[in-house]
Amino acid sequence: MVHASNRCARRGMLKKLVQAVLRRGAGPDRLLLCITRAAGHAAAGEHAAAVELYRESLELQPQNARLWCNLGAELDAIGQAGEAELAYRRALELDPGLAQAWYNLGRLQQERGRESEAETCYRSALTLLDAERDRESWQLAYSNLGLLLHKQGRPRDAVSLYRQALATDPADPGLRSNLLFVLTTMPDIDADEVLREHRAWGRLHARAHAPHANPPDAERRIRLGYVSADFYGHPLAFHVLPLLAHRDRARTEVVCYYNGARQDRMTARLRQSADRWRDIGRLNDAEADALVREDGIDILVDLSGHTAGNRLPLFGRKPAPIQVTFLGYANTTGLDCMDYRITDAYADPPGTEARYVEEILRMPHSLWCYEPQRAVAPENPAPVLENGYVTFASFNAAYKLNQALIEVWARILHAVPDSRLLLVNLPAGAARERVLAWLGGEGIGSDRLEMHAHLPTHEFWAAHRRADIALDPFPCNGGATTCESLWLGVPVVTLAGRSFVGRAGVSLLSNCGLAQLIAASTEEYVAVAAGLGRDPGRLARVRLMLRETLPTSPLLDGPAYTQALETHYRQIWRRWCSSQGQPRA
């Protein structure tokens, strides 16, 4: 979301830069030519060329803070973070009131893991930005600061920040979506309050819509549209690929609407599996609405919910006669015009329907199907057999860690002598210091801990070879992370929660033969994890069984999963056709 929106902020920055150059009057013709050419190269992704042109511009106006700021942005784009930081700092020396430089420096430091400085920079930017005058930059600064606070494990601070911003602009869809995402992941939050907040979002962004011209032929080929900003090597993409690759092409046609900018090998695979591909990142909601209607989409599927890069305001326009939300979000969208939510009976047992605005459709097994990055999982015997001690692990994002959870994990470590705890995706800084303090308060010293920030894929897999048992966080479980841990041969212990966000582990473990690792209480969670940790022989047998059963489980059965999904699509399509007063073919 940061980079996609930042293009808009750059356009505003360019306009102000041109105005500043004209005011200075020194060699404006050459400067304007350099700036215009630099902007053109930047827009085309030719950032190295843009760097050279901004350097040339600075030879003419070395005291121009906005030129230094733009140079920093292009240096950042070509991976020269150190040089970019120097450029931003030079801009701020020349003009401490340049909000864009504060914001850009904050974003750079956030990406480098320097979270404390990033927070300071964002807050400095916000003291200078005006919600009306600097609309896009103001929204970006609040959004990124809130995401930073949430990532640090400070959800209440993030909620307060978002509410502060929404007091100024109550209808901002992105900031309100961010608020909903944080509320969904928080422990001890009232479910009714969260539902009310989602419904309020839906009321704000529902729009009147024109009738749909789709031919109501119940048995014809259905035209499906999938909307996401994650059609690249994002964890979600490994769950989307099976439903594209195994679909019945004679009965369904697929159009992918990509709201992102990143392109990689996964993007190419997804594009190849679709019948048509539409890049909608630069289209506003009215333009995207018109495109979906022109494409004649029968069922439009949201894969994001209120996560980054979502296009829920587009769904608020009802561009397709049937709209479905699926996979990407652990709660309702809040939109009355979102007709269905696809889930399963493990994550959403019967009786949970009132928690959602959408009508519930349940898959017969799991709502997830996983496409591993490699066809065959690497060998991964239990490390305890060589180490002589058990290593518990969590590979989930830091925002899923909370004090009550850490206290339970400490009880497990105390129950298994000499055991260790491996934490991956825990960035250095405030988040790690908070977890260390919590563990220290429970009598767990640093000598029993191994902590890492985000790791490249090969190092992430290597970390799994040091893990005996993965501990699923609660109340916000892992999803894609759990799938990857299971595929890499690491059994996962989970606590069954009360709502979807805390029942992903129940769905995944129930569908791969590990229901015995599902606990109904924190006491049972400790007993299950500690019991497995104290019995290396049983642990080795569980890992061997997982390796044998997972490849044939529903979690990896792409053809059966897709057939069940398309059965749902056909049923709701027939229902819509029937509602149009047309007999079925």
Protein Blocks (a to p, Z undefined) as FASTA:
>chain_A
ZZmmmmmmmmmmmmmmmmmmmmnopoklmmmmmmmmmmmmmmnopamlmmmmmmmmmmmm
mmlmklmmmmmmmmmmnopamlmmmmmmmmmmmmmmlmklmmmmmmmmmmnopamlmmmm
mmmmmmmpcfklmmmmmmmmmmmmmmmmmmnopaklmmmmmmmmmmmmmmlmklmmmmmm
mmmmpghiafklmmmmmmmmmmmmgccddddfbdcbfkbccddddddfklccbfklmmmm
mmmmmpcfklpccddddfbfbdcfklmmmmmmpmbdcdfklpcfklmmmmmmmnopabdc
dfkljaehiaklmmmnopafbdcdehjaccdehiaklmbacddfklmgghilmmpmbdcd
ddfkbfbdcddfbfbdcddddfklmnopacdddfbdfklpcfklmmmmmmmmmmmghiac
ddehiaghjklmmmmmmmmmnopafklgccdddddfklmmmmmmmpfbdcdddfbdcfkl
mmmmmmnopacdddddfbfklmmmmmmmmmnopammpcfbfklmmmmmmmmmmmmmlmmm
mmmmmmmmmmmmmklmmklmmmmmmmmmmmmmmmmmmmnopacZZ
